[in-house]
Amino acid sequence: MSSGIWTSARTWAGTWAAEAAAVFAKEWRCELRTRYALSTLGLFAFTTLVVVSVSLGPLGVMKSQGSAVLPVLFWVILLFSATAGLPRSFVQEEESQTAIALRLSATPSALFCGKLAYGLTVLLALEIMITPIYLGMMSLAVRSPGLLAVALAAGGYGLAAGSTLVAAIIAQAKGKGTLFAVMAFPVLLPLLLLAIELTRNALGGEPAGVALSQLLLYDASVTIAGLMLFPAVWNP
């Protein structure tokens, strides 16, 4: 009896993982054909980065204010870059009329995790690209590189998870761009505050404090909420 249940659980887990991997691979195949998200996120982030560096670079920001202001600008750049590119993942399914095929071929939780993995890899690639450029342009010294890496990883995951859930909610509505900005703000605001605090601590060489545990708790909460809400959102 127990062996049969264990075999069924392993079969279900293997099928679920295969569905999530298939969704992830499909997203990247579509992205490599169109390069929509990569082009949008990269161009927006680079343009904003240049504007910020010219306006508030090392000569435009006092050293006493730089460690407080510049982390905020960095995460604002990441937020608006994600807002510009990530919602397209679900909107494209509705516009190309492939949403029905996805509903029939993948379970909602596997679909959510596959989309989340795609958004996470895009954001991590963006962070790897712009972080050294931003630090160099602003002449910022990082006293705790390990903490900065943790802040980028945890903050990027939360940003991807929250954006994936909100994008799924507004995919079938009109005025998708406006709705995403309105709905994403209250969801992502706690994430931004915690990520900014962690980034400041990394720049100043201070310990992570409670911000790290709160950020990890936020990531877990958004993931659980997404897995619970996505079936109702995706199959109205």
Backbone torsions as a table, in degrees:
resi	resn	phi	psi	omega
1	MET	NA	-51.3	-179.1
2	SER	-66.3	-36.6	178.8
3	SER	-65.4	-35.7	177.8
4	GLY	-66.4	-41.6	177.5
5	ILE	-64.2	-41.3	179.2
6	TRP	-64.0	-40.3	178.7
7	THR	-65.8	-41.9	178.4
8	SER	-63.9	-40.0	179.3
9	ALA	-65.2	-41.0	178.7
10	ARG	-65.8	-39.0	178.4
11	THR	-65.1	-42.8	179.0
12	TRP	-64.4	-43.1	-179.5
13	ALA	-63.9	-40.3	177.9
14	GLY	-65.0	-41.2	177.9
15	THR	-64.8	-42.6	179.5
16	TRP	-62.0	-45.9	179.8
17	ALA	-63.4	-38.2	178.2
18	ALA	-65.3	-39.1	178.2
19	GLU	-65.7	-44.6	179.1
20	ALA	-63.2	-42.0	179.1
21	ALA	-65.4	-36.7	178.9
22	ALA	-65.8	-41.2	177.6
23	VAL	-64.0	-44.0	178.6
24	PHE	-60.2	-45.3	179.6
25	ALA	-65.5	-38.8	178.8
26	LYS	-62.6	-42.2	-179.7
27	GLU	-61.4	-42.4	-179.2
28	TRP	-73.1	-31.4	174.8
29	ARG	-64.3	-44.3	177.4
30	CYS	-64.1	-40.1	-179.1
31	GLU	-66.0	-40.9	-179.6
32	LEU	-69.7	-24.2	175.1
33	ARG	-77.2	-44.5	-175.3
34	THR	-96.8	-31.2	-175.6
35	ARG	55.1	34.8	-177.3
36	TYR	-70.1	-55.9	-176.0
37	ALA	-65.5	-43.7	-179.0
38	LEU	-62.3	-43.7	-179.6
39	SER	-67.7	-43.9	-177.5
40	THR	-66.2	-51.0	-179.3
41	LEU	-63.9	-45.4	-178.2
42	GLY	-64.2	-46.3	-178.7
43	LEU	-66.1	-43.6	-179.8
44	PHE	-63.8	-46.2	-178.5
45	ALA	-63.9	-43.2	-178.3
46	PHE	-67.2	-42.1	179.3
47	THR	-62.5	-46.9	179.3
48	THR	-64.0	-37.4	179.6
49	LEU	-62.4	-42.8	179.5
50	VAL	-65.8	-43.8	179.8
51	VAL	-61.5	-44.9	-179.8
52	VAL	-64.8	-42.5	-177.7
53	SER	-66.8	-36.5	178.7
54	VAL	-71.0	-40.0	-176.3
55	SER	-80.5	-40.4	-172.9
56	LEU	-128.9	38.4	-180.0
57	GLY	-71.1	-167.2	-177.9
58	PRO	-56.4	-30.3	179.9
59	LEU	-86.2	-16.5	-177.0
60	GLY	-98.2	-10.3	-179.3
61	VAL	-124.8	129.8	177.9
62	MET	-65.2	146.2	-178.7
63	LYS	-58.0	-34.5	-179.7
64	SER	-70.0	-23.3	-178.7
65	GLN	-99.5	-19.7	-173.4
66	GLY	-61.6	-43.5	-178.3
67	SER	-67.1	-19.2	179.5
68	ALA	-93.0	-37.6	-173.8
69	VAL	-88.2	-42.6	-171.2
70	LEU	-65.6	-36.0	173.6
71	PRO	-61.6	-34.8	177.8
72	VAL	-63.2	-46.9	-179.9
73	LEU	-63.0	-36.7	-180.0
74	PHE	-62.0	-47.2	-178.4
75	TRP	-74.6	-26.5	173.4
76	VAL	-66.2	-39.5	176.3
77	ILE	-60.8	-46.0	179.1
78	LEU	-63.6	-40.6	-179.0
79	LEU	-61.4	-50.9	-176.7
80	PHE	-72.3	-27.7	173.5
81	SER	-65.0	-44.9	177.5
82	ALA	-64.0	-40.0	178.8
83	THR	-62.5	-33.3	-178.6
84	ALA	-75.6	-29.3	-172.2
85	GLY	-115.4	-37.4	-171.8
86	LEU	-69.6	-35.1	-179.6
87	PRO	-60.0	-20.8	-178.1
88	ARG	-61.6	-23.4	-177.0
89	SER	-58.7	-43.6	179.5
90	PHE	-89.1	-34.4	179.7
91	VAL	-61.2	-38.9	179.6
92	GLN	-62.5	-34.8	178.8
93	GLU	-63.1	-40.8	179.5
94	GLU	-72.2	-40.5	-177.9
95	GLU	-69.9	-37.2	179.8
96	SER	-88.6	0.0	177.5
97	GLN	60.1	37.2	175.1
98	THR	-102.4	0.5	-178.1
99	ALA	-64.1	-38.5	-179.1
100	ILE	-63.8	-41.9	178.7
101	ALA	-63.0	-38.4	177.9
102	LEU	-66.9	-38.3	178.7
103	ARG	-63.0	-33.1	-178.4
104	LEU	-84.0	-25.2	-172.2
105	SER	-101.1	-14.6	-176.8
106	ALA	-139.9	143.3	174.3
107	THR	-70.0	150.2	-176.8
108	PRO	-55.6	-41.9	-178.0
109	SER	-66.1	-39.6	177.7
110	ALA	-66.8	-38.6	178.0
111	LEU	-64.3	-43.9	179.2
112	PHE	-61.2	-45.1	-178.6
113	CYS	-68.4	-36.1	176.5
114	GLY	-64.8	-43.5	176.9
115	LYS	-65.7	-39.6	179.0
116	LEU	-63.6	-42.7	178.7
117	ALA	-62.3	-38.7	177.7
118	TYR	-64.5	-48.8	179.3
119	GLY	-61.9	-36.8	179.6
120	LEU	-65.6	-44.3	-180.0
121	THR	-65.4	-36.0	177.2
122	VAL	-64.6	-45.3	-179.3
123	LEU	-66.8	-40.1	178.2
124	LEU	-63.9	-39.3	176.3
125	ALA	-62.6	-40.2	178.4
126	LEU	-65.1	-42.2	179.4
127	GLU	-63.8	-42.3	178.8
128	ILE	-62.6	-32.8	-177.7
129	MET	-76.7	-46.1	-169.6
130	ILE	-93.6	-21.5	-176.5
131	THR	-60.6	-52.4	179.2
132	PRO	-63.3	-34.0	178.2
133	ILE	-65.4	-44.6	-179.4
134	TYR	-63.5	-45.7	179.7
135	LEU	-62.2	-38.8	179.4
136	GLY	-69.2	-44.1	-179.2
137	MET	-64.5	-37.3	-177.6
138	MET	-91.0	-0.9	-178.6
139	SER	53.6	46.4	-179.6
140	LEU	-94.1	129.9	176.0
141	ALA	-96.1	131.3	-179.4
142	VAL	-101.9	111.9	-178.3
143	ARG	-83.7	-20.1	178.2
144	SER	-130.6	79.7	-178.4
145	PRO	-60.3	-34.9	179.4
146	GLY	-64.0	-42.7	178.3
147	LEU	-66.5	-36.5	177.1
148	LEU	-63.7	-42.0	178.3
149	ALA	-62.8	-40.6	177.7
150	VAL	-64.5	-42.0	179.2
151	ALA	-62.5	-41.8	179.3
152	LEU	-66.7	-41.1	-178.9
153	ALA	-68.3	-49.3	-178.6
154	ALA	-68.5	-41.1	177.9
155	GLY	-67.2	-40.0	177.4
156	GLY	-64.3	-39.3	178.2
157	TYR	-63.7	-47.3	179.1
158	GLY	-61.8	-39.3	178.1
159	LEU	-64.1	-41.3	178.5
160	ALA	-68.0	-42.9	-178.5
161	ALA	-65.9	-47.4	179.1
162	GLY	-64.1	-40.8	179.9
163	SER	-66.9	-37.7	179.1
164	THR	-63.9	-44.4	179.9
165	LEU	-65.1	-46.5	-179.3
166	VAL	-66.0	-38.9	178.7
167	ALA	-62.7	-37.1	177.2
168	ALA	-67.0	-35.9	-178.8
169	ILE	-67.2	-40.9	-173.3
170	ILE	-95.1	1.8	-173.5
171	ALA	-61.6	-33.8	-175.7
172	GLN	-98.0	7.9	-178.2
173	ALA	-101.0	164.4	174.1
174	LYS	-85.8	156.8	-178.4
175	GLY	62.7	48.7	-172.5
176	LYS	-60.9	-41.6	-177.2
177	GLY	-62.9	-44.8	179.7
178	THR	-66.7	-43.0	-179.7
179	LEU	-62.9	-39.1	-179.5
180	PHE	-62.8	-45.2	-179.8
181	ALA	-62.3	-41.2	-177.9
182	VAL	-68.7	-44.4	-176.3
183	MET	-78.3	-30.9	-177.4
184	ALA	-73.6	-27.8	-175.0
185	PHE	-59.6	-53.6	-179.7
186	PRO	-67.6	-26.5	179.7
187	VAL	-73.9	-41.2	-172.9
188	LEU	-94.6	-10.5	-178.5
189	LEU	-59.7	-47.3	177.4
190	PRO	-60.2	-37.5	177.6
191	LEU	-60.1	-46.8	-177.5
192	LEU	-63.2	-42.3	-179.9
193	LEU	-61.9	-43.1	-179.6
194	LEU	-70.4	-40.9	179.4
195	ALA	-65.4	-38.1	177.5
196	ILE	-64.6	-42.6	179.0
197	GLU	-63.1	-42.7	178.6
198	LEU	-64.4	-39.7	179.5
199	THR	-65.1	-41.0	175.9
200	ARG	-61.3	-42.2	178.8
201	ASN	-63.6	-37.8	178.9
202	ALA	-66.3	-40.8	179.4
203	LEU	-67.2	-37.4	-177.5
204	GLY	-88.5	-3.3	-178.7
205	GLY	74.1	22.6	-179.7
206	GLU	-91.7	160.7	177.6
207	PRO	-67.8	160.5	-176.8
208	ALA	-66.1	-36.3	-179.1
209	GLY	70.4	-155.4	-178.4
210	VAL	-77.7	-12.5	-176.8
211	ALA	-62.2	-36.9	-178.4
212	LEU	-66.9	-47.7	179.4
213	SER	-64.1	-36.6	177.8
214	GLN	-67.9	-37.2	178.7
215	LEU	-67.5	-42.7	177.3
216	LEU	-64.3	-37.7	176.6
217	LEU	-65.8	-38.3	176.0
218	TYR	-61.7	-45.6	179.6
219	ASP	-59.1	-44.8	179.7
220	ALA	-64.8	-40.9	-178.5
221	SER	-65.5	-43.4	179.6
222	VAL	-66.4	-37.8	178.4
223	THR	-64.5	-45.9	179.4
224	ILE	-64.7	-43.1	178.0
225	ALA	-62.3	-39.2	178.5
226	GLY	-64.4	-43.6	179.1
227	LEU	-65.6	-32.2	-179.9
228	MET	-79.4	-38.5	-174.9
229	LEU	-88.1	-26.5	-172.3
230	PHE	-60.4	-40.7	178.8
231	PRO	-57.4	-40.3	178.7
232	ALA	-70.7	-34.5	179.5
233	VAL	-71.9	-42.5	-173.8
234	TRP	-78.6	-29.3	179.7
235	ASN	-122.0	72.6	-176.4
236	PRO	-68.1	NA	NA
